Amino acid sequence: MRILITNDDGISAPGLDVLTEIATEVAGEGGEVWTVAPAFEQSGVGHCINYVKPSMVSQMGPRRFALEGSPADCVLAGIGDLVDGPVDLILSGVNRGNNSGENTVYSGTIGAAMEGALQGIPAIALSQYYGPENVDLDDPFEAARSRGAELVKKLVADAPWGGDTYKLFYNVNFPPVSAAHVKGFAAVGQGYRGDGRMKVSPQTSPSGRHYLWIAGSAQGVPTAPGTDVAANLDGLVSITPMRCDLTDRAALDDLRSIFPADAG
């Protein structure tokens, strides 16, 4: 198996080392792991692509490249130029922090998996929730490191990947606990924290210049039962199937009653 890995925390991020371990085990003997990751941190860029400017590539080692671009750019660069042969699987992460709830729509980690799905390649985004039970561990990625390969193998072997148009991809979040306290896996939907909106924090510099920081919200607020944040805070690894089709089907049916098709 030939696996392409990337992230949004950058080529030097510790979570990418964890993902390399996971991918190496999944690829197996005779498999290949190729890394194409952003040269600099790209957190929060979502599914951004840099189609108005070129992206410089630097080779960091065998099958390892840094790209001055977004995570989605890295996927395109990998499958379109850098990887020697067809890619069987794309893994993105392991993100430093969760991509559950509203975080999902901002995430560059998710953006890379979305691009993989749009290219027709099975893709999984993996993120490590941070919280008081794991943030001060010698290895905050314990949960992902211990359960990641097992989960990816199961998804590759048994999970649905189809779709006549938009292909499925998977969003995986490891709970904010030590490896010993991971309770298991849960297939759940995307949650809604309610107060998960990004906010602007204005600041004035000593020179009088006006700056804005983008600030997140509290990450310990649970979502409804059967959704990702609730599962993660309960010690479970959440697995959420996703597609790039953003259509709300129920609302579409309602809308058609308001705007019926023109019979003429």
Helices and strands as residue ranges (DSSP letters): E 2-6, H 14-27, E 32-38, E 57-61, E 64-67, H 71-77, I 78-82, E 89-96, H 103-106, H 108-118, E 123-128, H 142-158, E 169-174, G 179-181, E 184-187, E 199-204, E 210-215, H 228-233, E 236-242, H 249-258
